[in-house]
Amino acid sequence: CRKLELKPGETLLDIGCGWGGMLIYAAERYGVSGTGITLSTEQAALAKQRIAERGLSDRIQITIPDSREIEGQYDKFVSIGMFEHVGKGSFATFMEKAEALLKPTGIGLLHSIVTQSNERNGAWVDKYIFPGGYAPQLHELTQELWAAKLSVAHCENLKPHYAETMKRWAENFTANWDAIAALDSEKYSDRFFRMWYLYLQSFQASFRYGGLHVYQLLFFKGKQ
C-alpha cells in the first residue's frame, strides 16, 4: 500500500485477490475503493462475506471473470502471488492488460515468485501442486513490462522473508490439520497431508537456500 502511494478516493484493481485481504486493508487504512478479480468461487464467496462484515460492500466488489475480460481504468493496480499461474505464453497479454487498465499516470505493483534457474518446478510439483504454473525469471518480467510501455520504478527481493512465510505456513498447517481433515476427510486425507507438507518444506528450503525468490516490481504508466 505504501509503495503504491494509495490515497483516499482512489480506485484499486487487485488481480488474483484471493480472500480479499489486500482490498480490505487498503479500504480501511487508505480510504480507497476497489475491485477484486478471482477465478475461485470459494474465494469470492468468503471475500464478499468478509467485506460485508466490515461494512465495505459499497466500496469493494469481487468478480469472477477472466482477467483478460476486465474493462475500465483504475488509479492503481496490484497483483499478489497470481502471476506464477499466468503461463509464459500469456506474459505479454497480462502486461498489456495491466497497461490498458491503468489511468494515464497510474501505478502498479506486481508480486511474484521468481526463479534464477532455467529449470522450473519439476514434474512432481507440476502434477500435484501447481499444474500449469510457471515461475518467471526476473528479466522476463522487466522485458514484458517495458514492452507494454510500463516503466519499472522499484524492485525489491523478499526471498528471506518468504522462507519464513513458508515456515509459518507449515507450522499452521500442521497445528490445524485435525480441523482441516474434518472439513472433508476423503479430500484431505493422510496422503494429502504428506504431499502438502512436503511441498511447504521443500519450498521453504528453496527460498532459504536455493534459487527461488519473491520480487515486488513497482511500475508506472506515462510520466509521473
Solvent accessible surface area in square Angstrom, and as a share of the most:
residue,aa,sasa,rsa
1,C,34,0.20
2,R,199,0.73
3,K,59,0.25
4,L,1,0.01
5,E,102,0.46
6,L,12,0.06
7,K,107,0.45
8,P,112,0.70
9,G,67,0.64
10,E,30,0.14
11,T,41,0.24
12,L,0,0.00
13,L,0,0.00
14,D,3,0.01
15,I,4,0.02
16,G,25,0.24
17,C,10,0.06
18,G,14,0.14
19,W,132,0.46
20,G,0,0.00
21,G,46,0.45
22,M,36,0.16
23,L,1,0.00
24,I,13,0.07
25,Y,96,0.37
26,A,0,0.00
27,A,2,0.02
28,E,85,0.38
29,R,140,0.51
30,Y,55,0.21
31,G,31,0.29
32,V,2,0.01
33,S,37,0.24
34,G,7,0.07
35,T,11,0.07
36,G,0,0.00
37,I,7,0.04
38,T,7,0.04
39,L,135,0.67
40,S,34,0.22
41,T,88,0.51
42,E,130,0.58
43,Q,45,0.20
44,A,2,0.02
45,A,63,0.49
46,L,56,0.28
47,A,0,0.00
48,K,101,0.43
49,Q,99,0.44
50,R,93,0.34
51,I,4,0.02
52,A,61,0.47
53,E,119,0.53
54,R,118,0.43
55,G,58,0.56
56,L,10,0.05
57,S,72,0.46
58,D,126,0.65
59,R,81,0.30
60,I,7,0.04
61,Q,103,0.46
62,I,10,0.05
63,T,46,0.27
64,I,75,0.38
65,P,38,0.24
66,D,39,0.20
67,S,22,0.14
68,R,141,0.51
69,E,113,0.51
70,I,13,0.07
71,E,136,0.61
72,G,47,0.45
73,Q,91,0.40
74,Y,28,0.11
75,D,30,0.16
76,K,10,0.04
77,F,4,0.02
78,V,1,0.01
79,S,0,0.00
80,I,69,0.35
81,G,36,0.35
82,M,43,0.19
83,F,0,0.00
84,E,18,0.08
85,H,94,0.42
86,V,31,0.18
87,G,17,0.16
88,K,116,0.49
89,G,82,0.79
90,S,34,0.22
91,F,5,0.02
92,A,42,0.33
93,T,57,0.33
94,F,16,0.07
95,M,2,0.01
96,E,104,0.46
97,K,41,0.17
98,A,1,0.01
99,E,45,0.20
100,A,52,0.40
101,L,5,0.02
102,L,0,0.00
103,K,76,0.32
104,P,93,0.58
105,T,83,0.49
106,G,2,0.02
107,I,25,0.13
108,G,0,0.00
109,L,11,0.06
110,L,2,0.01
111,H,23,0.10
112,S,0,0.00
113,I,22,0.11
114,V,3,0.02
115,T,9,0.06
116,Q,122,0.54
117,S,45,0.29
118,N,130,0.67
119,E,136,0.61
120,R,67,0.24
121,N,37,0.19
122,G,38,0.37
123,A,88,0.68
124,W,88,0.31
125,V,12,0.07
126,D,56,0.29
127,K,140,0.59
128,Y,76,0.29
129,I,14,0.07
130,F,44,0.18
131,P,98,0.62
132,G,67,0.64
133,G,14,0.13
134,Y,39,0.15
135,A,6,0.05
136,P,0,0.00
137,Q,29,0.13
138,L,57,0.28
139,H,92,0.41
140,E,17,0.08
141,L,1,0.01
142,T,21,0.12
143,Q,104,0.46
144,E,46,0.20
145,L,0,0.00
146,W,149,0.52
147,A,76,0.59
148,A,10,0.08
149,K,164,0.70
150,L,1,0.01
151,S,45,0.29
152,V,42,0.24
153,A,58,0.45
154,H,86,0.39
155,C,56,0.33
156,E,63,0.28
157,N,56,0.29
158,L,32,0.16
159,K,34,0.15
160,P,84,0.53
161,H,117,0.52
162,Y,41,0.16
163,A,0,0.00
164,E,62,0.28
165,T,43,0.25
166,M,2,0.01
167,K,77,0.33
168,R,138,0.50
169,W,110,0.38
170,A,3,0.02
171,E,88,0.39
172,N,86,0.44
173,F,20,0.08
174,T,66,0.38
175,A,87,0.68
176,N,75,0.39
177,W,35,0.12
178,D,121,0.63
179,A,66,0.51
180,I,38,0.19
181,A,23,0.18
182,A,86,0.67
183,L,138,0.69
184,D,60,0.31
185,S,88,0.57
186,E,158,0.71
187,K,128,0.54
188,Y,47,0.18
189,S,39,0.25
190,D,98,0.51
191,R,138,0.50
192,F,42,0.18
193,F,49,0.20
194,R,151,0.55
195,M,30,0.13
196,W,71,0.25
197,Y,81,0.31
198,L,95,0.47
199,Y,15,0.06
200,L,6,0.03
201,Q,63,0.28
202,S,43,0.28
203,F,17,0.07
204,Q,28,0.12
205,A,48,0.37
206,S,36,0.23
207,F,1,0.00
208,R,82,0.30
209,Y,178,0.68
210,G,34,0.32
211,G,28,0.27
212,L,22,0.11
213,H,22,0.10
214,V,0,0.00
215,Y,34,0.13
216,Q,35,0.15
217,L,1,0.00
218,L,25,0.13
219,F,2,0.01
220,F,49,0.20
221,K,28,0.12
222,G,44,0.42
223,K,183,0.78
224,Q,125,0.56
